[in-house]
Every structure is written in structure tokens, then in C-alpha cells.
Amino acid sequence: MRQSLAPYRLRSQRLVGPGLPDPVAVVRHLGAVQSQEHTTAPWSIGRRCGATLTQVLDALDVGRVVRTHALRTTWHHVHLDDLPLVVAAAGDRVMAQVVPHVRRQGVDEATLVASSEVVSAAVRETPGCTRDVIADRLAAAGLPARGDVLAHVVMAAELRGEIAGRRDPGTQHRYHPVVLTPSPLDAQAARAWLAATYVRGHGPAGAADLAWWSSLTLTQARRALVDAGLHEVQVAGRSLWTDVDAGALESERVDVPPVLLLANFDELISHARDGDLRAEVGPRYDDVLGGVGILVLDGRLAGSWNRSVSAGRLEVTVRTDASLSPRHRSALDEEAQALATFHGHAEARVAVS
């Protein structure tokens, strides 16, 4: 994300300004919330609505919000009412990644389909089961049951909208059966809905951003943005799409906070990975994105952070090459305290390295 886009994207992301009313509203506003790292994904949700960890976990009820593979071959939280539309829009594109992946490992498409049917049956018969239970059922049927192939077999069942689940910090992912109502929209109309949803929660954004986030082709993403009736405007030297016209967009610019402590896969960076992001971070780019969380200074990705607990106090260790002014230090203390409150700790302490 270019630093110059921060005044606009922080607004749509709901990281600045009025927060959303609750965790479920956050998931629906963003369309899908990255949850690959299950220990920090709740912070991405809680940060946008002022909820605590306990409140977020209470909201991640399989009857409302599920953890599944729907946009890419990675985990996302999606509202159950939105899942039929997400699957209609992007399911075939994600499956197009799954099929060749397992074929390279000796599993043909027919075996993939048969295996995913066994997975769905196992989850229906044992709601709340772990992947180990699924693996045992597959092995008993003489089907691929281990490692990376197992993960993709399970994805195939998820992409048919038959299973989903949840994973709380410190636990295994548990699968539950789901019964999706048919999508009221065909694939093209569902993609337009997905484009509008993405831009609402992530814009201003380009076709490449939508394609990266959703697994759509660039051609499909461009068509979806047009079909969604969005506004194409010039922002920070780029032609991007937004859900308001140029005048309203400028009037809704927000002041960029000096510091944000965000989860490592926060939706703020769920845009096309172009050279801008690497240029902003510098040589520690890979280290930054591999930490527990990301440090954003004045709208620029500038470092990483980790956390630990000592004597009931949350210890936040920040790594950055940037110079921190007194204003940054004060804001960093406030962010760390918000993170501590989220985790149920009364006090936070910050160390910078």
C-alpha cells in the first residue's frame, strides 16, 4: 500500500474513525477476514470494533461466521449468509488452483472428488471433528490422507460449501457441516457483489488488488468492478475504484495515526503485492511480514512486533529501522495498551529493537 493511499484506505478499513458495532459486522463489512494465523486473526476483527478477545471468539460461532477456504488457498473468516455468494464468485477459481496442485502429487480429479465426498460425510457424522479424524476416514477408504494432499482434499469439500469450522487460539481447527442456500446470483453477478464488497472494505482499489484478494483473473476483476457500478477516480496518481465519487472521497479523507499495531495478515495489506510495499519497508520486508504483527508508522509499513506475557502484563517488542519521535512513542504506548486490553491484561510494556 502506498503511504499516500492511507488517508483513504484507513477509512474504508475502519481502522480510523467510527468503528463497527460488533465482530460480526466487521466480517461482513470486509467480506472476508484473513485468518491463516489463527492466534492473531481475532485482533484484526477486535481492532475494528473495540471488542475483546473473548467477545470476538464468542462471535465466531459456526452458525454465523465460519473459517474456511473460499477466496484463496488460505483461511478466511466469512459470514455464513455471505458464503454462498463468495463461493459462487470465486469457488471455481480456487478449485482451479487445487486440482493441478494435487495432480502434481499423483492425485487425479476423480480421486479428489471422491475423497472430498468422504470428508463431507465424516464431518456430517462427527461434527466438530479435527483433521486427524478426517485423515483416519480417508485412510480407511484407501484414499489420500496425509500432508499437503489432505489439506487440499478438505479444501475441495469446503469449496462445495459442505463443511467449514472455527479455530480458537491454542486449539486445532474443528470442522462442522454447513448447508448453504443456493446463491441468488449467477457467477458474473456474484463477482460484481464481491467487487463491491471488496472496495467497500478495502478501497480505493484497482483490478489487480481485487484479483489478488479473490483469485479472480484480471479480466474477471475488471469486469466485476464495472458491473458493480463503482466509481473510477484518480487517487494518489492512480486510477482506482471506490464506492463514492471523487468529491465525497476527498471529503472523507482521515488523519493518519502515527502508529498502528496490526495483525501480520491484517486486511490493510490485502492488496496486490507490488513494488511499493517492498520499497516502503526496505530489506527487512520478508521479516516484517513474517512476524506476529505489523507496525504501521504514519501510514507506512515500517516494522514488526511480537508479544508475550510477564507477571500479568503484556510485553510488546517492536522491531523497526525507523526513528521513533516522541509522538510515535506516545502513540505506540496507546496501541500497546489497546492490545493489552483486548487480551484481558491491565497493563502493557513496550520495548523497541
C-alpha positions in Angstrom: 0.0 0.0 0.0 1.4 3.4 -0.9 1.6 5.7 2.1 -0.4 8.2 0.1 -3.4 5.9 0.0 -3.5 5.6 3.8 -5.9 8.5 4.3 -8.5 6.8 2.1 -8.0 3.1 2.9 -7.8 3.5 6.6 -11.3 4.9 6.4 -12.8 2.1 4.4 -10.9 -0.4 6.5 -12.5 1.1 9.6 -9.1 1.4 11.3 -9.7 5.1 11.8 -12.9 6.9 12.6 -16.1 5.3 13.8 -15.7 1.6 14.5 -18.2 -1.1 13.5 -20.7 -2.2 16.1 -19.5 -5.8 16.7 -17.3 -8.6 15.4 -19.9 -9.9 13.0 -20.3 -6.5 11.4 -16.6 -6.4 10.9 -16.5 -9.7 9.0 -19.5 -8.6 6.8 -18.1 -5.2 6.1 -14.8 -6.6 4.9 -16.4 -9.6 3.1 -13.7 -12.0 4.3 -11.1 -11.6 7.0 -7.7 -13.4 6.6 -7.4 -16.0 9.4 -4.4 -18.1 8.3 -2.6 -17.2 11.6 -5.4 -18.0 14.0 -3.7 -16.6 17.1 -3.7 -13.0 15.7 -6.7 -13.1 13.4 -9.1 -12.1 16.2 -7.1 -8.9 16.8 -7.8 -7.9 13.1 -11.5 -8.1 14.0 -11.4 -6.7 17.5 -9.3 -3.7 16.4 -12.1 -2.5 14.2 -15.0 -2.7 16.7 -13.4 -2.3 20.2 -14.3 -5.9 21.1 -12.2 -8.0 23.5 -10.7 -11.4 22.5 -13.4 -13.2 24.4 -16.1 -11.2 22.6 -14.6 -11.9 19.2 -14.4 -15.6 19.9 -18.0 -15.6 21.1 -19.0 -14.0 17.8 -17.1 -16.6 15.7 -20.0 -19.0 16.0 -20.3 -21.6 13.2 -24.0 -20.5 12.9 -22.9 -17.0 11.9 -19.2 -16.8 11.0 -17.1 -19.7 9.7 -13.4 -20.2 9.0 -12.9 -21.7 5.5 -11.1 -21.6 2.2 -13.2 -19.5 -0.1 -11.1 -16.8 -1.8 -7.6 -18.3 -2.0 -5.9 -21.5 -0.7 -5.7 -19.8 2.7 -8.0 -19.4 5.6 -10.6 -16.7 5.9 -13.5 -15.8 8.2 -16.7 -15.4 6.2 -20.2 -14.8 7.4 -22.4 -17.8 6.7 -25.0 -15.7 4.9 -22.3 -14.3 2.5 -20.6 -17.7 1.9 -22.9 -18.7 -1.0 -22.1 -15.6 -2.8 -18.4 -15.9 -2.2 -18.4 -19.5 -3.4 -20.4 -18.5 -6.5 -18.0 -15.7 -7.3 -14.6 -17.4 -6.6 -15.0 -21.0 -5.7 -14.3 -22.2 -9.3 -11.1 -20.1 -9.4 -9.8 -21.5 -6.1 -10.7 -25.1 -7.2 -8.6 -24.3 -10.4 -5.7 -23.9 -8.0 -6.4 -27.1 -6.0 -6.8 -29.5 -8.9 -3.4 -29.0 -10.6 -1.7 -28.9 -7.2 -2.9 -32.3 -6.2 -2.4 -33.7 -9.7 1.3 -32.9 -9.4 1.3 -35.1 -6.4 -0.3 -38.0 -8.2 -4.0 -37.4 -7.3 -6.3 -37.1 -10.3 -9.5 -35.1 -10.2 -11.8 -38.1 -9.8 -9.9 -39.2 -6.7 -10.0 -35.6 -5.4 -13.8 -35.5 -5.8 -14.3 -38.9 -4.2 -12.0 -38.0 -1.3 -13.8 -34.7 -0.7 -17.1 -36.6 -0.5 -15.7 -38.9 2.2 -14.6 -35.7 4.0 -18.0 -34.2 3.9 -19.6 -37.5 5.2 -17.1 -37.7 8.0 -17.8 -34.2 9.2 -21.6 -34.7 8.9 -21.3 -37.8 11.1 -18.8 -36.3 13.6 -19.5 -32.5 13.9 -16.6 -30.7 15.5 -14.0 -33.2 14.4 -10.4 -32.4 13.7 -8.4 -33.1 10.6 -7.0 -36.2 12.3 -10.5 -37.8 12.3 -10.9 -36.9 8.6 -7.5 -38.4 7.8 -8.4 -41.7 9.5 -11.7 -41.9 7.5 -9.8 -41.3 4.2 -7.2 -43.8 5.1 -9.9 -46.4 5.9 -11.3 -45.8 2.4 -7.9 -46.2 0.8 -7.8 -42.5 -0.2 -5.0 -39.9 0.1 -5.0 -38.9 3.8 -1.8 -37.1 4.8 0.1 -33.9 4.5 -0.5 -31.3 1.9 -2.8 -33.5 -0.2 -5.1 -33.9 2.8 -5.3 -30.2 3.2 -6.3 -29.7 -0.4 -8.8 -32.6 -0.3 -10.5 -30.8 2.6 -10.5 -27.6 0.7 -12.4 -29.3 -2.1 -15.2 -30.1 0.3 -15.1 -26.5 1.7 -15.4 -25.1 -1.8 -18.6 -27.1 -2.4 -20.0 -25.3 0.7 -20.4 -28.6 2.6 -18.1 -28.0 5.5 -16.5 -25.1 7.4 -15.4 -24.5 11.0 -13.5 -22.5 13.5 -10.2 -22.4 15.3 -9.6 -20.6 18.6 -6.1 -19.7 19.8 -4.3 -22.7 21.2 -6.7 -25.3 19.7 -7.0 -27.3 16.5 -9.3 -26.3 13.7 -12.6 -28.1 14.1 -14.9 -28.9 11.2 -18.6 -28.6 11.1 -21.2 -29.4 8.4 -22.9 -26.5 6.8 -25.9 -26.3 4.5 -25.7 -23.4 2.1 -28.7 -21.9 0.5 -28.2 -21.6 -3.3 -26.7 -18.3 -4.3 -29.4 -16.0 -5.6 -26.8 -14.6 -8.2 -25.1 -16.3 -11.1 -21.3 -16.2 -11.2 -21.0 -12.9 -13.0 -23.4 -11.1 -10.7 -21.7 -12.7 -7.7 -18.4 -11.4 -8.8 -19.9 -7.9 -9.1 -21.2 -8.3 -5.5 -17.7 -9.4 -4.4 -16.1 -6.4 -6.1 -18.5 -4.0 -4.4 -17.8 -5.7 -1.1 -14.1 -5.6 -1.5 -14.0 -2.0 -2.5 -16.3 -1.0 0.4 -13.9 -2.5 2.9 -10.6 -2.1 1.2 -10.8 0.7 -1.4 -9.8 2.7 -3.2 -8.5 -0.4 -5.1 -7.5 -1.5 -8.5 -8.4 -4.6 -10.6 -5.1 -6.2 -9.7 -5.9 -5.7 -6.0 -9.3 -7.4 -6.3 -7.8 -10.2 -8.5 -5.1 -10.9 -5.9 -7.6 -10.9 -3.0 -10.2 -13.1 -4.7 -8.3 -15.4 -7.1 -10.3 -13.9 -10.0 -8.5 -13.4 -13.2 -7.5 -9.8 -14.0 -10.1 -9.8 -16.8 -12.8 -11.1 -14.4 -11.8 -8.5 -11.8 -12.1 -5.6 -14.3 -15.5 -6.8 -15.5 -16.7 -7.2 -11.9 -15.7 -3.7 -10.9 -17.6 -2.3 -13.9 -20.6 -4.5 -13.3 -20.7 -3.4 -9.6 -21.4 0.3 -10.7 -18.4 1.6 -8.7 -16.6 4.9 -9.3 -13.3 5.0 -11.1 -11.3 8.0 -9.8 -7.8 9.3 -9.7 -6.2 8.8 -6.3 -2.6 9.4 -5.4 -1.6 9.3 -9.1 -3.5 6.1 -9.8 -6.8 5.2 -11.4 -8.6 3.3 -8.7 -12.2 2.2 -7.9 -14.2 3.4 -4.9 -17.7 3.3 -3.6 -18.1 7.1 -3.6 -17.4 9.7 -6.1 -14.2 11.8 -6.2 -15.7 14.7 -4.2 -17.0 12.5 -1.5 -13.8 10.6 -1.3 -11.8 13.7 -0.7 -14.2 14.9 1.9 -13.9 11.6 3.8 -10.1 11.6 4.0 -8.9 10.8 7.5 -5.9 11.9 9.5 -3.4 9.1 9.5 -2.5 8.0 13.0 1.3 7.9 13.8 1.2 4.3 14.9 -0.9 1.2 14.2 -0.1 -2.3 15.7 -1.9 -4.7 13.4 -2.0 -8.5 12.9 0.5 -9.9 10.5 -2.1 -10.7 7.8 -4.4 -7.8 8.5 -6.7 -6.8 5.7 -4.9 -3.5 5.4 -2.3 -5.2 3.3 -4.7 -7.5 1.4 -3.9 -5.7 -1.9 -1.7 -6.7 -4.8 1.9 -7.2 -3.7 3.6 -4.6 -5.9 7.0 -2.9 -5.6 5.5 -0.1 -3.5 5.3 -2.2 -0.4 8.8 -3.6 -0.6 10.1 -0.1 -1.3 8.4 1.3 1.8 9.8 -1.5 4.1 13.2 -2.0 2.7 15.5 -5.0 3.0 13.6 -6.4 6.1 10.4 -6.9 4.0 10.3 -10.7 4.5 11.0 -10.4 8.2 8.3 -7.8 8.7 5.6 -9.9 7.1 6.7 -13.0 9.0 6.2 -11.5 12.5 3.3 -11.9 14.8 2.1 -8.4 13.8 3.0 -5.5 11.5 4.0 -2.0 12.6 2.5 0.9 10.6 4.1 4.3 11.1 2.3 7.3 9.5 0.5 5.0 7.1 3.7 3.2 6.0 4.5 -0.4 6.8 7.7 0.0 8.8 8.4 -3.0 11.1 7.0 -5.9 13.0 6.1 -6.8 16.6 5.8 -9.7 18.9 4.1 -10.2 22.2 4.5 -12.1 25.4 3.0 -12.0 28.9 5.1 -11.5 32.0 3.6 -11.1 35.5 0.2 -10.5 34.1 1.5 -7.7 31.9 1.5 -7.7 28.1 5.1 -7.2 26.7 5.2 -5.9 23.2 8.5 -5.9 21.4 8.7 -3.8 18.3 11.3 -4.2 15.5 11.9 -1.3 13.1 14.6 0.6 11.4 12.6 3.8 11.5 13.4 6.6 14.0 10.6 7.0 16.5 9.7 10.5 17.6 8.2 11.3 21.0 4.8 11.4 19.2 5.4 7.9 17.8 6.4 6.6 21.2 3.3 8.0 22.9 1.1 6.5 20.2 2.9 3.2 20.4 2.2 3.1 24.1 -1.5 3.7 23.4 -1.6 1.0 20.8 0.1 -1.5 23.1 -2.4 -0.7 25.8 -5.3 -1.3 23.4 -3.8 -4.7 22.5 -3.4 -5.5 26.2 -7.0 -4.6 26.9 -8.1 -6.8 24.0 -6.2 -9.7 25.6 -7.6 -9.0 29.1 -4.4 -7.5 30.6 -4.5 -4.3 32.6 -1.0 -3.1 31.7 1.3 -3.1 28.6 5.0 -2.5 28.3 6.8 -1.7 25.0 10.4 -2.4 24.0 11.8 -1.3 20.7 14.7 -3.0 18.9 
